[in-house]
Amino acid sequence: MALEFIGTTSKDGDCPTLYRDTETGNYVVQGDRLTDPEHLAQLRDVKDSETFVVVPAALLTRFAPKE
């Protein structure tokens, strides 16, 4: 897997950041882990291998594909 840096809304170089897997076309999001128990309890069909990150709307509206 080769990741292509798409963009970030961070001013100091950490998260949130968006990447694209150049082999599959899938996206990878770097962000703060969702830890709020009330929010986690509302998630459905969660696999043991999954984790959740908070994605600011500004990151997606600025860098997500438009098609």
C-alpha positions as CSV (number, residue, x, y, z in Angstrom):
1,M,0.0,0.0,0.0
2,A,1.3,3.4,-1.0
3,L,-0.3,6.4,0.7
4,E,-0.6,9.7,-1.1
5,F,-1.0,12.8,1.1
6,I,-4.2,14.6,0.1
7,G,-4.3,17.5,2.6
8,T,-4.8,18.7,6.1
9,T,-6.6,21.5,7.9
10,S,-4.0,21.4,10.7
11,K,-1.8,24.4,11.0
12,D,0.9,22.7,13.1
13,G,1.5,19.5,11.1
14,D,-0.6,16.9,13.0
15,C,-4.1,15.7,12.5
16,P,-6.6,15.8,10.9
17,T,-5.1,14.6,7.6
18,L,-6.5,12.8,4.6
19,Y,-4.5,10.3,2.5
20,R,-5.4,8.1,-0.5
21,D,-4.3,4.6,-1.0
22,T,-2.8,4.7,-4.5
23,E,-3.4,1.0,-5.1
24,T,-7.1,0.7,-4.0
25,G,-8.3,4.3,-4.3
26,N,-9.5,4.0,-0.7
27,Y,-9.0,6.9,1.8
28,V,-7.2,6.9,5.2
29,V,-8.0,9.5,7.8
30,Q,-5.7,10.6,10.5
31,G,-7.5,12.2,13.4
32,D,-8.3,12.1,17.1
33,R,-9.8,8.8,18.3
34,L,-13.4,8.8,19.2
35,T,-13.5,8.0,23.0
36,D,-16.8,9.4,24.2
37,P,-18.7,6.4,25.7
38,E,-22.1,7.8,24.8
39,H,-21.1,8.3,21.1
40,L,-19.4,4.9,20.9
41,A,-22.6,3.2,22.3
42,Q,-24.5,4.7,19.3
43,L,-22.3,3.0,16.7
44,R,-23.7,-0.1,15.0
45,D,-22.2,-3.3,13.5
46,V,-18.7,-2.7,14.9
47,K,-16.0,-5.3,14.1
48,D,-13.2,-5.9,16.6
49,S,-10.7,-4.7,13.9
50,E,-12.4,-1.2,13.6
51,T,-11.6,2.0,15.3
52,F,-13.2,5.4,14.9
53,V,-11.7,8.9,14.4
54,V,-13.3,12.3,14.5
55,V,-13.2,14.0,11.1
56,P,-13.8,17.7,11.0
57,A,-16.2,18.8,8.3
58,A,-13.7,21.3,7.0
59,L,-11.3,18.5,6.1
60,L,-13.9,16.7,4.0
61,T,-15.4,19.7,2.3
62,R,-11.9,20.9,1.4
63,F,-10.2,17.7,0.3
64,A,-12.8,14.9,-0.3
65,P,-13.3,13.8,-3.9
66,K,-16.2,15.7,-5.6
67,E,-17.3,12.9,-8.0
